[in-house]
């Protein structure tokens, strides 16, 4: 790890009893807010459509979404 940098490796963010996210990331240039950058990745996970439907307002997702059953999720976020 370099100066002015913070890392998170395999950080667990528990959402409820069955669902959690595992995150990896790095924040660079902490001492200069105008040049701070953030890279975060969600380690691939499998969850259910019931869980996703519970996170968004009712009626947001089409009815066909519930028929999918399982969802494989992976995400990358980069902010500069």
C-alpha positions as CSV (number, residue, x, y, z in Angstrom):
1,X,0.0,0.0,0.0
2,X,1.2,3.5,-0.9
3,X,1.0,6.8,1.0
4,X,-2.3,8.5,0.7
5,X,-4.0,5.2,-0.2
6,X,-6.5,3.1,1.7
7,X,-7.4,-0.5,0.7
8,X,-10.1,-3.0,1.5
9,X,-9.7,-6.6,0.7
10,X,-12.5,-9.1,1.2
11,X,-14.6,-6.7,3.2
12,X,-17.9,-8.3,4.1
13,X,-21.0,-6.2,4.1
14,X,-23.9,-8.2,5.6
15,X,-27.3,-7.1,4.3
16,X,-29.5,-9.7,6.1
17,X,-29.1,-13.2,7.5
18,X,-28.7,-14.8,4.1
19,X,-27.2,-12.1,1.9
20,X,-23.9,-10.3,2.0
21,X,-21.5,-8.6,-0.4
22,X,-17.8,-9.1,-0.5
23,X,-16.0,-6.0,-1.5
24,X,-12.5,-5.2,-2.7
25,X,-11.3,-1.6,-3.3
26,X,-8.8,1.1,-3.1
27,X,-9.1,4.9,-2.4
28,X,-6.2,7.0,-3.7
29,X,-5.0,10.6,-3.0
30,X,-6.8,10.8,0.3
31,X,-4.9,14.0,1.2
32,X,-6.2,15.8,-1.9
33,X,-10.0,15.7,-2.1
34,X,-10.0,17.2,-5.6
35,X,-7.9,14.3,-6.9
36,X,-9.2,11.5,-4.8
37,X,-10.3,8.4,-6.8
38,X,-12.1,5.3,-5.7
39,X,-12.2,1.8,-7.3
40,X,-14.6,-0.8,-5.7
41,X,-15.4,-4.2,-7.0
42,X,-18.1,-6.6,-5.7
43,X,-16.9,-10.1,-5.7
44,X,-19.4,-12.2,-7.9
45,X,-22.3,-13.5,-5.8
46,X,-25.5,-15.4,-6.3
47,X,-28.7,-14.2,-4.9
48,X,-32.5,-14.5,-5.5
49,X,-34.9,-12.3,-7.4
50,X,-36.9,-12.0,-4.1
51,X,-34.0,-10.3,-2.4
52,X,-33.5,-7.8,-5.3
53,X,-37.2,-7.1,-5.5
54,X,-37.2,-6.3,-1.8
55,X,-34.6,-3.5,-2.4
56,X,-36.4,-1.6,-5.1
57,X,-39.8,0.1,-4.9
58,X,-42.8,-2.1,-5.8
59,X,-43.7,-2.1,-9.5
60,X,-40.2,-1.1,-10.5
61,X,-39.3,-4.5,-12.0
62,X,-41.3,-6.2,-14.7
63,X,-43.4,-9.3,-13.6
64,X,-41.1,-11.6,-15.7
65,X,-38.2,-10.7,-13.4
66,X,-39.6,-12.9,-10.6
67,X,-39.5,-16.0,-13.0
68,X,-35.7,-15.7,-13.2
69,X,-35.1,-17.1,-9.7
70,X,-31.4,-16.8,-9.2
71,X,-29.2,-13.8,-10.1
72,X,-25.5,-13.7,-10.5
73,X,-24.2,-10.2,-9.6
74,X,-20.8,-8.6,-10.2
75,X,-20.1,-4.9,-10.2
76,X,-17.2,-2.5,-10.6
77,X,-17.4,1.2,-9.5
78,X,-14.7,3.7,-10.4
79,X,-15.0,7.3,-9.3
80,X,-12.4,10.0,-10.0
